[in-house]
Amino acid sequence: MDFVTLGELLIDMFPAETGRRFSKVTAFMPKPGGAPANVAVAGARLGARTAFIGKVGQDFFGESLADTLRRQGVETRGIRFDADARTTLALIAQPSAQLNEYIFYRNPGADQRLRADELDRELLTTTRALHVGSLALSAEPSRSATFEAVRLAKQNRALISFDVNYRPALWRSAHDARAQSMALLPEVDLLKVNETELELLTNVAEVEKGSAMLRARGPKLVIVTLGAAGSYFRAAQASGFVKAFAVNAVDSTGCGDAFVGALLTQVIKFGMAQLDARIWDALRFANAAGALTSTRRGAIPALPTLQEVNDFLRQAPPATG
């Protein structure tokens, strides 16, 4: 397996109207989502062999989500079904194309109830990389399951990728989110944060300084995504900004997941040892995947194929940032 992702698989309830806060939305439409699941699909669409590990409810939504991943080419034998908890729902309002607001229905959701003894150990000990997000760290037993998955993957010398993906409503406090995320950093090879998460973890808003602080905690590569301004990277031998592409953005949902999935395909292709020499191309590829995702609504339905990304790059649209 090229890479395995672990974490939440849920239903995103998209608003019938954009440009409105929650109180003004008249209806919601269900679409498959969940950041680690999105990353697995993004990788599969870009030609990687991917698998997903997580837990959903033994309900209509859970069955539908598992079927969606299978149809997208993601290996699903790591999915577990919980008869005693429902599949998590995430209600979304979109006041603008660049801003999403979330209300989560999980108390607890099935995704929080994944246990360490339910992990597919064969997937974790044969994969080349494991990608996790912080939401699985927000409660037990999924927190312990995540740390155990990382341990198993590292035993096989797999690369560990971590997207902080901070959602304040799902944590007891910002302090708890920071503590759990920082506890994982020494095990991480590739860390992805946005500007808000950079400041959450370091108390520093300045990208160059904050990324250096995070890299000193263990990751070999730190990526800070900057929305329409592109991304910033800090590696062993190089650092810098990679410009974004100018597109007609309609929905930012899933853009970061497309970026991570695309970057992981490049890391697998080149290897971490060679990535410094190819980092600019790898991040340009990832930026293109994120940009294309922003031009369509939804998360999984919006993720681009390899041909779409390559065609997009060949057309060389103007860069911004």
Secondary structure as UniProt FT lines:
FT   STRAND          3..6
FT   STRAND          10..15
FT   HELIX           22..24
FT   STRAND          28..33
FT   HELIX           35..45
FT   TURN            46..47
FT   STRAND          50..57
FT   HELIX           60..71
FT   TURN            72..73
FT   STRAND          75..82
FT   TURN            83..84
FT   STRAND          89..96
FT   TURN            97..98
FT   STRAND          99..105
FT   HELIX           110..113
FT   HELIX           116..118
FT   HELIX           121..126
FT   STRAND          129..133
FT   HELIX           134..137
FT   TURN            140..141
FT   HELIX           142..155
FT   TURN            156..157
FT   STRAND          159..163
FT   HELIX           168..170
FT   HELIX           174..184
FT   HELIX           185..187
FT   STRAND          190..194
FT   HELIX           195..202
FT   HELIX           207..215
FT   TURN            216..217
FT   STRAND          221..225
FT   HELIX           227..229
FT   STRAND          231..234
FT   STRAND          239..242
FT   STRAND          244..245
FT   TURN            253..254
FT   HELIX           255..270
FT   HELIX           272..293
FT   TURN            294..295
FT   HELIX           300..302
FT   HELIX           306..315
FT   STRAND          319..320
//
